[in-house]
Amino acid sequence: MKKFLLDIGNTHTVLAEYVPGSGIGPRTTFGTASFSARDLPAGMIAAACVVPEVRKRLEGRGIFFPDASNSRGQVDFTRIDCSTLGADRVANAEALAARYPLPGIVIDCGTAVTMELVDEKKIFRGGAIAPGRALMRKVLASGTAQLPELPLSEKIPAEIGAGTRNSIAFGVDRGAVGMIREFISAAKEKYEIASVVLTGGDAPFFRPAFPDAVTPGNDFTLHGLRIAAGW
């Protein structure tokens, strides 16, 4: 029977077949808002889902949804309260522990920016959750009377903003870089971090600011999902 990995994020949903011995096949991307059971392939499916409404749509399809209590990987999630830990973060922690030297952190840059920290004994030690760049822009525009919502820029602004639009880009984008830098700094205060992994759709933007970080590509969370499923 074919096996499929399904990563349901706040904005996008990614589906890919996993072939034992060959790895993860081509990815198909859907808009999460419209994703439903009719988009599911026939076969075994392991899914990470951070959108309860979408999970409800998929009930009754025999999908395995890994979480901190049933993950079949190597990470110990019992040392802190992980009862509300998102499946994407579980998958990221499992991929980090299986593929990189520990202690390590993985920072997933998407609609939200999350950090997961796993120590040298493969114990999950917590992390962080914050808004991503697109969400910061949206909230800034919706919460003020005159500030526009700007599209995402591809490069980190080099100059302090000389006008409103440039000031928003500088404030949000450089602020997001500083936020991640603080995440890393806080982790290094307590652990001798051996690996920093940057993943997620917005990781390429942050990559120049963190030249020592590893950027493993788009399949990082899917690999963690595969590990959590015991495949």
PAROTI-866987 format. One record per residue (C-alpha): residue number from 1; residue in one letter; x, y, z. Coordinates in nm, 3 decimals. Layout:
N
+-----+---------+---------+---------+---------+
! num ! residuo !       x !       y !       z !
+-----+---------+---------+---------+---------+
! NUM !       a !       X !       Y !       Z !
...
+-----+---------+---------+---------+---------+
END
This chain:
231
+-----+---------+---------+---------+---------+
! num ! residuo !       x !       y !       z !
+-----+---------+---------+---------+---------+
!   1 !       m !   0.000 !   0.000 !   0.000 !
!   2 !       k !   0.130 !   0.346 !  -0.087 !
!   3 !       k !   0.232 !   0.581 !   0.193 !
!   4 !       f !   0.176 !   0.956 !   0.193 !
!   5 !       l !   0.291 !   1.245 !   0.412 !
!   6 !       l !   0.062 !   1.541 !   0.465 !
!   7 !       d !   0.179 !   1.866 !   0.624 !
!   8 !       i !  -0.121 !   2.091 !   0.687 !
!   9 !       g !  -0.001 !   2.441 !   0.774 !
!  10 !       n !  -0.189 !   2.761 !   0.846 !
!  11 !       t !  -0.156 !   2.883 !   0.488 !
!  12 !       h !  -0.038 !   2.593 !   0.271 !
!  13 !       t !  -0.082 !   2.216 !   0.276 !
!  14 !       v !   0.187 !   1.991 !   0.128 !
!  15 !       l !   0.129 !   1.633 !   0.014 !
!  16 !       a !   0.405 !   1.392 !  -0.090 !
!  17 !       e !   0.440 !   1.019 !  -0.136 !
!  18 !       y !   0.698 !   0.838 !   0.075 !
!  19 !       v !   0.859 !   0.540 !  -0.097 !
!  20 !       p !   1.069 !   0.326 !   0.141 !
!  21 !       g !   1.420 !   0.300 !   0.004 !
!  22 !       s !   1.370 !   0.592 !  -0.234 !
!  23 !       g !   1.261 !   0.874 !  -0.005 !
!  24 !       i !   1.008 !   1.149 !  -0.043 !
!  25 !       g !   0.867 !   1.209 !  -0.388 !
!  26 !       p !   0.747 !   1.529 !  -0.558 !
!  27 !       r !   0.539 !   1.766 !  -0.347 !
!  28 !       t !   0.191 !   1.890 !  -0.430 !
!  29 !       t !   0.087 !   2.214 !  -0.261 !
!  30 !       f !  -0.271 !   2.313 !  -0.180 !
!  31 !       g !  -0.428 !   2.615 !  -0.014 !
!  32 !       t !  -0.514 !   2.502 !   0.338 !
!  33 !       a !  -0.843 !   2.694 !   0.345 !
!  34 !       s !  -0.988 !   2.481 !   0.066 !
!  35 !       f !  -0.819 !   2.147 !   0.141 !
!  36 !       s !  -1.061 !   1.861 !   0.209 !
!  37 !       a !  -1.096 !   1.483 !   0.203 !
!  38 !       r !  -1.151 !   1.484 !  -0.173 !
!  39 !       d !  -0.786 !   1.586 !  -0.214 !
!  40 !       l !  -0.658 !   1.277 !  -0.032 !
!  41 !       p !  -0.492 !   0.995 !  -0.227 !
!  42 !       a !  -0.563 !   0.628 !  -0.166 !
!  43 !       g !  -0.318 !   0.473 !   0.076 !
!  44 !       m !  -0.171 !   0.512 !   0.425 !
!  45 !       i !  -0.146 !   0.875 !   0.535 !
!  46 !       a !   0.045 !   1.039 !   0.819 !
!  47 !       a !  -0.048 !   1.402 !   0.872 !
!  48 !       a !   0.073 !   1.696 !   1.075 !
!  49 !       c !  -0.213 !   1.943 !   1.111 !
!  50 !       v !  -0.216 !   2.278 !   1.292 !
!  51 !       v !  -0.567 !   2.373 !   1.173 !
!  52 !       p !  -0.843 !   2.199 !   1.376 !
!  53 !       e !  -1.111 !   2.281 !   1.119 !
!  54 !       v !  -0.922 !   2.096 !   0.846 !
!  55 !       r !  -0.854 !   1.799 !   1.073 !
!  56 !       k !  -1.227 !   1.778 !   1.138 !
!  57 !       r !  -1.289 !   1.761 !   0.762 !
!  58 !       l !  -1.058 !   1.461 !   0.739 !
!  59 !       e !  -1.215 !   1.256 !   1.018 !
!  60 !       g !  -1.296 !   0.897 !   0.938 !
!  61 !       r !  -1.022 !   0.855 !   0.676 !
!  62 !       g !  -0.788 !   0.647 !   0.892 !
!  63 !       i !  -0.517 !   0.913 !   0.899 !
!  64 !       f !  -0.242 !   0.888 !   1.160 !
!  65 !       f !  -0.194 !   1.225 !   1.331 !
!  66 !       p !   0.130 !   1.219 !   1.532 !
!  67 !       d !   0.156 !   1.421 !   1.849 !
!  68 !       a !   0.381 !   1.431 !   2.153 !
!  69 !       s !   0.200 !   1.135 !   2.312 !
!  70 !       n !   0.206 !   0.892 !   2.020 !
!  71 !       s !   0.513 !   0.985 !   1.817 !
!  72 !       r !   0.711 !   0.676 !   1.717 !
!  73 !       g !   1.043 !   0.860 !   1.687 !
!  74 !       q !   1.331 !   0.895 !   1.934 !
!  75 !       v !   1.251 !   1.224 !   2.109 !
!  76 !       d !   1.136 !   1.219 !   2.472 !
!  77 !       f !   0.845 !   1.464 !   2.506 !
!  78 !       t !   0.761 !   1.373 !   2.868 !
!  79 !       r !   0.978 !   1.620 !   3.060 !
!  80 !       i !   0.756 !   1.926 !   3.005 !
!  81 !       d !   0.387 !   1.978 !   2.928 !
!  82 !       c !   0.357 !   1.896 !   2.557 !
!  83 !       s !  -0.018 !   1.833 !   2.558 !
!  84 !       t !  -0.076 !   2.127 !   2.323 !
!  85 !       l !   0.244 !   2.093 !   2.122 !
!  86 !       g !   0.165 !   2.123 !   1.752 !
!  87 !       a !   0.226 !   1.823 !   1.527 !
!  88 !       d !   0.454 !   2.029 !   1.304 !
!  89 !       r !   0.675 !   2.104 !   1.602 !
!  90 !       v !   0.678 !   1.736 !   1.701 !
!  91 !       a !   0.787 !   1.649 !   1.347 !
!  92 !       n !   1.058 !   1.917 !   1.348 !
!  93 !       a !   1.196 !   1.792 !   1.679 !
!  94 !       e !   1.206 !   1.433 !   1.550 !
!  95 !       a !   1.383 !   1.534 !   1.228 !
!  96 !       l !   1.635 !   1.741 !   1.423 !
!  97 !       a !   1.714 !   1.456 !   1.663 !
!  98 !       a !   1.747 !   1.199 !   1.386 !
!  99 !       r !   1.961 !   1.396 !   1.144 !
! 100 !       y !   2.178 !   1.652 !   1.327 !
! 101 !       p !   2.423 !   1.675 !   1.620 !
! 102 !       l !   2.262 !   1.764 !   1.951 !
! 103 !       p !   2.189 !   1.977 !   2.145 !
! 104 !       g !   2.019 !   2.153 !   1.859 !
! 105 !       i !   1.743 !   2.390 !   1.765 !
! 106 !       v !   1.523 !   2.408 !   1.460 !
! 107 !       i !   1.359 !   2.734 !   1.360 !
! 108 !       d !   1.062 !   2.699 !   1.124 !
! 109 !       c !   0.992 !   3.022 !   0.937 !
! 110 !       g !   0.638 !   3.037 !   0.806 !
! 111 !       t !   0.309 !   3.203 !   0.898 !
! 112 !       a !   0.436 !   3.160 !   1.252 !
! 113 !       v !   0.802 !   3.133 !   1.350 !
! 114 !       t !   0.861 !   2.844 !   1.586 !
! 115 !       m !   1.166 !   2.709 !   1.762 !
! 116 !       e !   1.216 !   2.357 !   1.898 !
! 117 !       l !   1.508 !   2.263 !   2.123 !
! 118 !       v !   1.625 !   1.904 !   2.174 !
! 119 !       d !   1.912 !   1.829 !   2.412 !
! 120 !       e !   2.197 !   1.580 !   2.377 !
! 121 !       k !   1.983 !   1.303 !   2.534 !
! 122 !       k !   1.709 !   1.361 !   2.275 !
! 123 !       i !   1.484 !   1.522 !   2.532 !
! 124 !       f !   1.254 !   1.797 !   2.406 !
! 125 !       r !   1.320 !   2.109 !   2.613 !
! 126 !       g !   1.068 !   2.355 !   2.471 !
! 127 !       g !   1.100 !   2.646 !   2.233 !
! 128 !       a !   0.922 !   2.954 !   2.110 !
! 129 !       i !   0.629 !   3.068 !   1.897 !
! 130 !       a !   0.602 !   3.410 !   1.736 !
! 131 !       p !   0.434 !   3.570 !   1.433 !
! 132 !       g !   0.610 !   3.540 !   1.097 !
! 133 !       r !   0.686 !   3.831 !   0.866 !
! 134 !       a !   0.363 !   3.808 !   0.664 !
! 135 !       l !   0.152 !   3.793 !   0.980 !
! 136 !       m !   0.336 !   4.090 !   1.130 !
! 137 !       r !   0.260 !   4.293 !   0.817 !
! 138 !       k !  -0.105 !   4.191 !   0.819 !
! 139 !       v !  -0.159 !   4.272 !   1.187 !
! 140 !       l !   0.020 !   4.605 !   1.155 !
! 141 !       a !  -0.206 !   4.705 !   0.866 !
! 142 !       s !  -0.528 !   4.579 !   1.024 !
! 143 !       g !  -0.455 !   4.737 !   1.361 !
! 144 !       t !  -0.375 !   5.086 !   1.233 !
! 145 !       a !  -0.566 !   5.344 !   1.028 !
! 146 !       q !  -0.308 !   5.440 !   0.766 !
! 147 !       l !  -0.033 !   5.181 !   0.744 !
! 148 !       p !  -0.047 !   4.962 !   0.431 !
! 149 !       e !   0.007 !   4.587 !   0.417 !
! 150 !       l !   0.326 !   4.533 !   0.219 !
! 151 !       p !   0.425 !   4.226 !   0.018 !
! 152 !       l !   0.715 !   4.025 !   0.150 !
! 153 !       s !   1.057 !   4.145 !   0.042 !
! 154 !       e !   1.322 !   3.898 !  -0.071 !
! 155 !       k !   1.621 !   4.066 !   0.091 !
! 156 !       i !   1.690 !   4.193 !   0.441 !
! 157 !       p !   1.670 !   4.574 !   0.432 !
! 158 !       a !   2.012 !   4.734 !   0.464 !
! 159 !       e !   1.908 !   5.093 !   0.535 !
! 160 !       i !   1.685 !   5.249 !   0.799 !
! 161 !       g !   1.352 !   5.337 !   0.638 !
! 162 !       a !   1.334 !   5.684 !   0.482 !
! 163 !       g !   0.957 !   5.671 !   0.428 !
! 164 !       t !   0.656 !   5.487 !   0.567 !
! 165 !       r !   0.674 !   5.185 !   0.338 !
! 166 !       n !   1.049 !   5.147 !   0.379 !
! 167 !       s !   1.013 !   5.196 !   0.754 !
! 168 !       i !   0.760 !   4.912 !   0.774 !
! 169 !       a !   0.987 !   4.682 !   0.575 !
! 170 !       f !   1.287 !   4.775 !   0.788 !
! 171 !       g !   1.098 !   4.744 !   1.115 !
! 172 !       v !   0.926 !   4.414 !   1.041 !
! 173 !       d !   1.205 !   4.241 !   0.852 !
! 174 !       r !   1.498 !   4.350 !   1.064 !
! 175 !       g !   1.281 !   4.296 !   1.371 !
! 176 !       a !   1.212 !   3.938 !   1.260 !
! 177 !       v !   1.584 !   3.877 !   1.212 !
! 178 !       g !   1.651 !   4.015 !   1.559 !
! 179 !       m !   1.377 !   3.796 !   1.703 !
! 180 !       i !   1.536 !   3.480 !   1.565 !
! 181 !       r !   1.878 !   3.598 !   1.682 !
! 182 !       e !   1.734 !   3.629 !   2.033 !
! 183 !       f !   1.588 !   3.278 !   2.010 !
! 184 !       i !   1.929 !   3.139 !   1.925 !
! 185 !       s !   2.104 !   3.348 !   2.190 !
! 186 !       a !   1.865 !   3.232 !   2.462 !
! 187 !       a !   1.917 !   2.867 !   2.366 !
! 188 !       k !   2.294 !   2.909 !   2.371 !
! 189 !       e !   2.283 !   3.062 !   2.718 !
! 190 !       k !   2.169 !   2.726 !   2.858 !
! 191 !       y !   2.295 !   2.466 !   2.611 !
! 192 !       e !   2.607 !   2.414 !   2.403 !
! 193 !       i !   2.413 !   2.421 !   2.079 !
! 194 !       a !   2.573 !   2.203 !   1.812 !
! 195 !       s !   2.314 !   2.254 !   1.537 !
! 196 !       v !   2.093 !   2.540 !   1.424 !
! 197 !       v !   1.848 !   2.442 !   1.150 !
! 198 !       l !   1.644 !   2.694 !   0.951 !
! 199 !       t !   1.344 !   2.553 !   0.767 !
! 200 !       g !   1.005 !   2.666 !   0.636 !
! 201 !       g !   0.892 !   2.867 !   0.338 !
! 202 !       d !   1.050 !   3.192 !   0.456 !
! 203 !       a !   1.386 !   3.037 !   0.553 !
! 204 !       p !   1.567 !   3.163 !   0.239 !
! 205 !       f !   1.502 !   3.523 !   0.350 !
! 206 !       f !   1.670 !   3.465 !   0.686 !
! 207 !       r !   1.957 !   3.251 !   0.558 !
! 208 !       p !   2.205 !   3.538 !   0.489 !
! 209 !       a !   2.171 !   3.662 !   0.848 !
! 210 !       f !   2.264 !   3.321 !   0.991 !
! 211 !       p !   2.549 !   3.180 !   0.780 !
! 212 !       d !   2.631 !   2.911 !   1.038 !
! 213 !       a !   2.280 !   2.765 !   1.028 !
! 214 !       v !   2.185 !   2.462 !   0.819 !
! 215 !       t !   1.904 !   2.500 !   0.565 !
! 216 !       p !   1.800 !   2.143 !   0.481 !
! 217 !       g !   1.536 !   2.219 !   0.219 !
! 218 !       n !   1.162 !   2.186 !   0.192 !
! 219 !       d !   1.129 !   1.826 !   0.308 !
! 220 !       f !   1.260 !   1.869 !   0.662 !
! 221 !       t !   0.921 !   1.863 !   0.836 !
! 222 !       l !   0.799 !   1.583 !   0.609 !
! 223 !       h !   1.100 !   1.372 !   0.712 !
! 224 !       g !   1.012 !   1.440 !   1.075 !
! 225 !       l !   0.654 !   1.339 !   1.008 !
! 226 !       r !   0.777 !   1.016 !   0.851 !
! 227 !       i !   0.989 !   0.945 !   1.161 !
! 228 !       a !   0.699 !   1.026 !   1.394 !
! 229 !       a !   0.483 !   0.782 !   1.197 !
! 230 !       g !   0.744 !   0.508 !   1.241 !
! 231 !       w !   0.810 !   0.471 !   0.867 !
+-----+---------+---------+---------+---------+
END
